[in-house]
Amino acid sequence: MAEKLSGRNRPDNKRSKLSTPVVLLIIAGAMILLAALRAITGANDLTSSGQFSGALAAAVPIGLAGLGGLWAERAGVVNIGLEGMMMLGTFCAGWMGWQHGPWVAALAGVVGGAVGGLIHAVATVTFNVDHIISGVAINILALGVTQYLAKMWFGAEGSAAQKAGGNDKQSPVMENMPNFSIPGLSDWLHSIEKHHWFLVSDVAGVLDGLVSDVSWLTIVAALLFVGTFFVLWRTAFGLRLRSCGESPVAAESLGVNVYKYKYAAVIVSGAMAGLGGAFLAIGTHMYSDGQTGGRGYIGLATMIFGNWRPGGVAMGAGLFGFMDSLQLRSGGPTVHALLLLVAVLLAGLALWRLKQGKKKPAIISGVIAAALVLWYALTKTVPLEFVDATPYVATLLVLSLSAQRLRMPKADGKPYRKGQGK
């Protein structure tokens, strides 16, 4: 059975994979580019510990949402309701967190997101509702439910929550989630960062941001990425689950209970997204209306960019987290410096396209690169409105450049009824 099911995944395996040496080379190349850009432009915040600490915090909820989407879509269910499931996670975390602390808040967020996943599973798996329609409905429903319950529980006149500081738009403040730093290492790295040596200080700044004041939930998120890879690609359970996303009819013919695996995948998907929402609430010490800010949608884009694999999702989340951190730190000069980096990358893309004989894409990339260089040369910063839109611009840019190498599960989003292969 395992051999037959694994055979259905061979097209995925034939594609080139990013081996560990290649990933390390990519990271080293990116560090050299950022170090050179910092030295040329003087935008020291590009590789500062504060920037990467913020990027890590911003990447976790996006990555968890993307990881949730991966679970669902590997089982053949499109989960565009990640945003709504994150909303449920933020609300449940805020509801329980001010009363019982951050760890209970995290657990409540998982449960809230899982409930959203269960609703999506019932609609799509049992009743065969179109996956996109169900996901959009969950997003709308979650927004309405959380706003209504916030008014009823947090803003009710004379309620305990209101007396503790809650209102119609936010929950009372909860306790802080413990952080940790590696003793001695953080101070040493910070001292090296302050010298602004080429590459050495840049690497020190990045590492300092990744080992200083790290939330324990960040460690949990990292373990979930490792665990997802192990479960989905190294166990019989994962093989059967992925077979449901490749060919549920073939999986059923081999004795796999397709409905059970789809339900499990979508509920786990919602739980992951809910934990991402809880991370947001715990990080700000409260639930607040509109807290997710579209991160569920960016998580969905991260999953697509990551080619439905945990490592790709992690890399995409890191990229979007970096851009999100820029806007949170009001990085007008830093985003201005990135214009030069994007121009260089687009110029390289233009040369590559030209070498392939694709003249039209090469010309378009070259023109955009020239326009960015001109923009950089004629200005000293970028408008704050553009800084705020940076994560979303990065989302569109990355998806447009990576679209040709993507390979989604074959049965992703397709309707399935038990016994249809007979």
N, C-alpha and C positions, 0 to 999 in steps of 0.2 A: 504493500500500500504506500509506504513512504517513498519508494522508488518511483512509483507512478505519479504521485502527487508532486514530487520534486521535479519530475520531468516537465511538468507544466510551468515551472518557474525558470526553465532554462533560458528563454529569451531575456529575462531580467539579468541572468548571470553572464550572458554573453557580452553585455555592455561593459565598457571599461569601468573599473572601480578605482576609487581613490585609495591606494595602499598607504600604509603608515609613512614610508619615506616620501611619497608624493605630497601628503598632507603637511609633513614637516617642512618640505621645500616651499610649499605655498605660504605657510606661516612665516618662514624666514624671509621670503621675498616681500611679503606684506610689511614686515617690520622694517626692512631696509627702505622700502618706499616711504613709509610714514616718517622714518628718521630723516631721510633726505628732504622730505617735504617740510618737516619742522625746521630743519637747519636753513632751508632756502627762504621760507616765508616768515620765520620767527613765531609761528603759532605754536607756542610751547604746550598748549592744552591738548594738542593732538595725541600726545603720548603720556599725558600726566596720570598720576595715580587716581586723582579725582575723576577724570574722564572715564577710565576703565572700571573703576569701582561703580560709577553710575551706569556704565554700559552693562556690567554684569547684573546689576539689579533690574535694569530694564529688559534684559534678554530673558530672564527666568520666566515671567508670565507669558511672553510671546512664545518661548520654546515649549512650555507646557501645553499651550493651546495647539501648537503645531504637532506636538507628540500625540495629543488627543486625536487630532485629525488623522494622523497616521494610523492609529489603531482602528478607527472606523473604516477608513478607505482601504486598508489592507484586507478587510473582511468584505469589501464591496459596497459599503454604505457611505455615500457622500455626506459629510457633516458640515454644512454651512452654518449650523446653529451654534458653533463654538462661541460666538460673541454672547449669545443669550445664556449659555451655560456658564460662562465666566461671570456674567451679571448675577446669576443665582449664587455662584460661589462667593462673590464679594458681599452680597447681602447676608447670606447665612453666616459668613465669617464675622461680619460686623454685629449681627444679632447675638451670637454666642460669645464673641470675643470680649465685649465689655463686661460680661457677667462672669466668665470662666477663664479668661486668659487666651494668649495667642495660640497655644497648641490645640486647645479645643476649637478655636476659630478655624485653624487649618483643617481639622477633621470635619467640621461643619461645612466648610467650603467644598470639600470632596463629596460629601453627601448631597449637598445642593446641586452640584454639577452632575452627579450621577443620576439624580432624579430627572434632570433635563435630558440626559442621555437615554434614560428609560422611556421617556415620552417619545423621543425621536425614534427609538427602536420599535415601539408599539406601532407608531404611524407607518414607518417605512417597511419593517419586516413583516409584521402581522397583517396590516391593512393595505400594504403595497402602495402607500401614498408616494407621490413623486418626492424624491429626496430633497430637491431644492425648495419646493413649496413647504415641506415640513420644516426644514431648517430656518427659512425666513419666518414662518409662523412662530417658531420657538423664540427667535430673536425678538419679535414684536410682543409675544406673550410675556417673556421674561422681563422686558422693559416695563410693561404695564403692571405686572405682579409686584415687582420690587418697589416701584414708586408707590403703589397702593399700600403695601404692607409697611413701608417706611412711614407713611403718614399715620397709619393706624397704630403702629407699635412704638415708633421713635418720637413722633410729634404729637401724640395724643395728650390733651390737656390734663395735667396732674399725674401722668404716668411716671413710673420709676425711671424710665429711659429719658424722658424729658427733664426730670429733676437732675439726672446725671449729665446733662448737656446735649442730649439728642434733640433733633428737630425733624421736620418733614423731609429734609434732604440728606441727613447724615445720622449715623448712630453715635452714641456716647463713645468717648475715647477708651481704648483698651490698653492693657499693659504692653510694654515693649518686648519684642521677640529677642532673646539673647543672641549676641554676635560673638564671633571669636576672631582672634588674630594669632598668627604664629609668633610666639615670643622671640624678640631679638631680630628676627628676619625682617619684619616690617620696618623697624627703625633703620637698619642697615641699608635696605633698599631705598628708603626715602632720602638718606644722606647722599647716596650715589645719584639719585634723580636730580637733586638740586644743582649738581655741577653742569648739567646740560651737555655732557660729552656725547659725541655722535654715536648712535646705536647703543652704547653701553648704558647711558642714562635713560634712553628710550625703553630698553628692555627692562631696566630696573623699575621704571614708572609703571609699566604694564603689569609686571609681577607684583609690585606693591599693591596695586589696585585689586589684584585677585586674591591676596592673602590677608588683607587688612579689613577688619570689621565686616566679615562675611556672615550673613545670616545662616542659621542652621537649616532653614528651608531651602537655601541654595544648594547645600550638600544633598538634601533629600531629592531635589530636582535632578542633580547630576547622577545620583544613583538610579533614578527612574529611567534616565536615558540608557544607562548601561543595562539595567534590568530589561528594558524593552527590547534591546538588541538580542540579549540572551534568550528571552522567552520566545520572540517571534522567529528568530533564525537558528536557534540551537535546540529547540524542543519539539516533540511531536505535536503538542498543543499548538505551537506557533505555525508549524507546517500545515496543519489542518485549517487553522484560521486563515492563513494566506491563500490556501486553495479555494476557500469560499469567495475570495476576491478575484481569483483568476478564472475559475470555472466551477460554479456551485453545482451544476448538473453532474460533472465528473466526480466532484467530491461526494455528492449524495450517493452516486453509484458505488462508491467504495465504503459506504457505511458511515459517512460523516453527517452528524446532525447539524445541518447548515443553519437552521434557525437559532439553535443554541449558541453557536459560535458568533453569529452576527449580533445577537443580543449581548453576549459577553463583551464583544469588541466595542459596541456603541456605548454601553454603560461605562466601561473603562475610559473611553474617549471623553465622556462627559465628566467623569471624576477628575481626569487630568486637567481639563479646562477649568473645572471648579477650583482645583488647587491653585491654578494660575490666578484666578480671581481672588482667592483668599490671600495669596501673596501680596497682591496690590493693597488689599484692605489692611493687612498686618503691617505692611511697610509704612502706611500713612496713619496707622493706629486707629482707623475707623472705616466704616463703609460710608461712601458718599455717592450721590446720584451722578451718573455719567462717568464713573471711575474707570471703566474698562477702556474708554476712548478709542474704540476700534481695534484693540489689540487682538481680539479674536479673529478678525479678518486678516490682520497682518500675520497671525499664526498660521492661518490657512495658506497664505502666500508663502510662508516659510516652508511649510510641508511640501508644496509644489516645487519650490526652488530646490529643496533637499531631495527631490526625486523619490519621495515616499520612503526614505531611509533615515534612521535616527541620527547618524553622523551628519548627514546633509542638513537635517532640521537644526541641529546644534550650531553648525556653521552659519546657517541663515539667520538664526536667532541672534547670534553674536553680532552679525553685521547690522541687523535692524536695531539691536540694542545699542550699538555704538552710535548710530544715527539718532536714535531717540535720546540718548544721553546728551548729544550735542545741543538739541533744542531745549532740553531741560536746563542746561547750563548757560543758556543765552549765548550760544557760540557763533555769533555773526562773523567775527574774524576767522574763526576756525573753519566754518563752512565755506568762507571765501577762499581759504587756502585749499580746501578740497576740490574747488573748481579746477585748479591746476592739475591735481591728481587725476580727476575724471577725464580731463582733456588728453593727458598722456595715455591713459588706458584706451580711450576711443581712437587716438592716433595709431596705437598698436593694433587695435581691432581693424582699422581701415587698411593697414598694410597686410594683415592676415587675409582679409577678404579679397584684397587685390591679388594676392598670391594665388588664391583659390579660383580666380577668374570671375569673381562676383563684383562687377564694377559698380553697380548701382548702390548696394549696401556700403561699399567702400567709400563712395563719394559722400553718401549721407553721413557716415561716421566722421569722415574728415571735415566736412562742413561744420558739424556740431562741435568737434574738437576746436576748430579755429574760432568759432563763436565764443566758446568758453574761455579760451586764452585771451581774446579781446575783452571779454567781460572782466576777467581777472586783472588785466593790465589797466583798465580805465576806472576801476573802483578800488576802494580800500576795505569794504565790508559788503554784506548782502542785507537786504531788508529783513526785518524781524519776521514778517509774514512768510517769507521763503524759508527761514530757519524753522518755523513751526511746521511747515509742510515737508521738511526734509525726509522724515521717515517714510512718508507716503510716496514721495518722488523716488526714493531709493527702492521701494517695493515695486513700482512700475518698471523702473530701469532694469532691475535684476531679473524680473520675470520675462521682460522682453528679450534680454540677452541669453537667458537660459532655456527658452521655450523649445529649441530644436533638439535638446538632448534628453527631454523628459520622456518617461515611460510609466504611465499610470497602470494600476492593476486592470486586467482586461475586462472584468465584469463590474468595475466600479460604477455605481449609480444605475446599473441595469436592473430591471424588475426580475424577481425570482419567486416562483411558487413551488412548494413542495411537490415532488413527483412530476414536474413538467418535462423531464427528460425521458419519461416512459412512453 
